Amino acid sequence: MNSIVKSFDSLPIIIKFIFALPVLDIIWAIYRLIRSIAKKSVIATVLAVIMLVVCPILFWIVDMITILLFNKVLWIV
């Protein structure tokens, strides 16, 4: 799991930005779930599952902004 997180973190900014487009943003929702499981955070895992099921499309703007400004996706762990 940690290798998946590291590989996503090391992607070029343009690829990260493309993955943040509205239809492809589900990739970042899955990334948040994998990252939460890798960090063994129960609260973050539950929140990631809820985000994956309920609202993966709602965070595409936030993902785009945080990728452009900080070169990473915003998450609690």
N, C-alpha and C positions, 0 to 999 in steps of 0.2 A: 504493500500500500504506500509506503514512504517513497518508493521509486516512482510511482505514478504521480504523486504530489510534486516531487522534485522535477520530474520531466515537464509537468504543466507549468511550474514556476519558472523553468528555464526557457520557455518558448519565447520567440521574438515578439515584440510588442504588437506588430501588425497582425500576427496570427492570433494573439490574445484578443485583439480588437475584433477580428472577424468572428471569433467564437462568441463574442458578446452581442452579435446581431440578434434581432428578435427571435428568429426561428432557431438559431443555433445556441441560444443562451442556455438551453437545457444541459449543455456540456458543463457549464459553470455550476449549475445546480448539482450535478452528479459529482463534480470536483469538490464542492463544499461537503457533500456527504462522505466521500472518501477521506477527505482531510480530517473531518470530525471523528471518523472511526479510527484513523491512524493515530490521532492524539488521545483517543480513549475518553472523549468528553461526551457523556451521556446527554446532557442538555443540548449541546451543539448538534449531536446526531439526531435527536428528536426534532429540533428546529429545522435541520436540513431536510429531513423526510417530509415535514409539513410544507416546507418551501418547494420541494420537488413535486409534491402532489397538487398543492393549491395554487401556487403563484410563481412558476419559473419565468413566465414572460414579464412579470411586473418589475423584475430587477434588471432588465437589460440596460436601461438608461444609467442606473447606478453603476453597473459593471463597466459600461463604456467610459464613464467619467473617471472612476477609480483606476482603470487601466491606463488611461491617458495621463492622469496626474501622478500616480504612484507606481505604475507598472505592476500592479497586482489587483486581485479581486478582493473586495471587502468581505471579511468574515470574522467571527468572534474568537476563533482559536488560531 
